[in-house]
Amino acid sequence: MMRALFTASTGMGAQQLNMDTLAHNMSNVNTIGFKKQRVEFQDLLYQTIRRPAADENRNEPVGLAVGLGVRPAAINTLFGQGNLQPTENPLDVAISGTGFFAVQVPGYEEPLYTRDGAIKVDAERQLVTADGYLYLGPEALEEHYTDPRIATDGTISYMLPGETEPTVAGEPLQIFKFSNPAGLQKVGKNLYQATVNSGEAVQWEPDSDNSIALHSEYLEMSNVQVVEEMVNLITAQRAYEFNSKVIQSSDEMLQTAANLRR
């Protein structure tokens, strides 16, 4: 009975973490480029009461072992493609595939990475995120620019007064890929940081790599499916309740055993 108390408590703790993760997913259902997370669990150590045996004295193919609960093993980020939402804004761009925009963030020596393609123009006509972080690749737009466009290879062009040909804003947007995107470290503000587990950033070459495509005047929305998350939420809530019932039942059994002499 004491085993059941501690085992059920691990289940309640695991489902609480599951609920926290589901709440995070649901709260970011409208976040541009957000990727949902999933908690993965493992069973805990088993207490062996009797081992299986097969010898001349005993033939017991199945032993007796009691599990001691569950533990969270990992919170995995699922980089499935989110829905592309048309915006009719020429500086919005969505990535389909596993690429990331590179942005320069103060305080970091290396670039950070994002799926957020809601590009803004700051007072110096530089292309920045909503927090003012510079997208790597393009140069600042010239004064009195009009009609900005983003090509499928990330090249940004615009028109200037009195000219008939578009002006290109330096290099295309820098897009990078990772061998293990789930190994990227989340730093908030829709940003990721490369780690040893993610592998080195490999720059996308649009001429030779068709696994990534850019879509101008679209934004990639969160890949959270509300109905799926609601089902997972109900499952986690019921699992939490079942574990609490196990604790209540174990407590009642202990109380009955304690009252045997009365």
Secondary structure, 3 states (H helix, E strand, C coil): CHHHHHHHHHHHHHHHHHHHHHHHHHHCCCCCCCCCEEEEEEECCEEEEECCEECCCCEECCCEEEECCEEEEEEEECCCCCCEEECCCCCEEEEECCCEEEEECCCCCCCEEECCCECEECCCCCEECCCCCEECCECCCCCCCEEEEECCCCCEEEECCCCCCCEECECCCCEEECCCHHHCEEEECCEEECCCCCCCCEECCCCCCCCCEEEECEEECCCCCHHHHHHHHHHHHHHHHHHHHHHHHHHHHHHHHHCCCC
